[in-house]
Amino acid sequence: MIAVLGLGLMGSGMARRLLGAGFPVAVYNRTRSKAEALAADGARVADSPRDAASGADVAISMLADDVASRSTWLGDDGALAALKPGAIVIESGTVSPEWIAELSAAAAKQNVDVLDAPVTGSKSHAAAGELNFLVGGSNETLEKARPVLAAMGKNVVHVGSSGSGATLKLINNFVCGVQAASLAEAMVWIERTGIDRDLAIQVLGNGAPGSPLFKTVSARMAKHDYTPNFHLELMRKDLDYSINEAGRHGVELTSAQMALAAFDRAIEEGHGHDDFASVVEPIRKG
């Protein structure tokens, strides 16, 4: 049995993929209606993280940050205490390596193994089973969990030891966040020059700057379409975690600090729950 804890933009799609693959799944979300939406697909709706994890072979969390993850796993009604020896914890949220170390230490006392397995991809990738998992932990534990991960993703990359998946995900999102902030400035620059915006985006997208992120985010910025695929406030959180984690290794992420200011301004103007492409809007107004 699989427990899925956290049913936001990503977690709900992941749970549906597991149900579609034939796994028995128990689901929990703080907002119960999000869990109940999966009942028609065969999920058992749990009353708490502990209830969801009771009897589970694998428990997966997809939560916003360290605070939410810690509460779900180690809180008064936390999931970890309900897991049987030999069970596997998969933390798929973008969290700090420091929290992964704390969670792993607590799990070891119960003979439970932990994989940090954050993902790259967005809401549509989760729904289609096309996520990429960046996994930290032992190879033995990964092989046991691989069928579960394979049901939700197209690639499973074993990055290395515990915490390495979480670290690489922060590096990934650091680069994405900085690129989105610089793209926002470029977009407004283009708009104010009078150059044909669509032509400029096409030229840049087909040239050296043309990453997948550039192509998807520039399209959202051009259309002013900020339907959430990845919440702006979560990208802001990831930049903050990245700055702290890089600092532990003696690296100052000055570009992340500048991008963080752009995301903070967007949050102040009410875009925290919008897609992170909305970082462009305060610059347009400026």
Stockholm file with secondary structure:
# STOCKHOLM 1.0

chainA/1-286         MIAVLGLGLMGSGMARRLLGAGFPVAVYNRTRSKAEALAADGARVADSPRDAASGADVAISMLADDVASRSTWLGDDGALAALKPGAIVIESGTVSPEWIAELSAAAAKQNVDVLDAPVTGSKSHAAAGELNFLVGGSNETLEKARPVLAAMGKNVVHVGSSGSGATLKLINNFVCGVQAASLAEAMVWIERTGIDRDLAIQVLGNGAPGSPLFKTVSARMAKHDYTPNFHLELMRKDLDYSINEAGRHGVELTSAQMALAAFDRAIEEGHGHDDFASVVEPIRKG
#=GR chainA/1-286 SS CEEEECCSTTHHHHHHHHHHTTCCEEEECSSHHHHHTTGGGTCEECSSHHHHHTTCSEEEECCSSHHHHHHHHHSTTCSGGGCCTTCEEEECSCCCHHHHHHHHHHHHTTTCEEEECCEECCHHHHHHTCEEEEEESCHHHHHHHHHHHHHHEEEEEEEESTTHHHHHHHHHHHHHHHHHHHHHHHHHHHHHHTCCHHHHHHHHHTSTTCCHHHHHHHHHHHHTCCCCSSBHHHHHHHHHHHHHHHHHTTCCCHHHHHHHHHHHHHHHTTCTTSBGGGGHHHHHHC
#=GC SS_cons         CEEEECCSTTHHHHHHHHHHTTCCEEEECSSHHHHHTTGGGTCEECSSHHHHHTTCSEEEECCSSHHHHHHHHHSTTCSGGGCCTTCEEEECSCCCHHHHHHHHHHHHTTTCEEEECCEECCHHHHHHTCEEEEEESCHHHHHHHHHHHHHHEEEEEEEESTTHHHHHHHHHHHHHHHHHHHHHHHHHHHHHHTCCHHHHHHHHHTSTTCCHHHHHHHHHHHHTCCCCSSBHHHHHHHHHHHHHHHHHTTCCCHHHHHHHHHHHHHHHTTCTTSBGGGGHHHHHHC
//
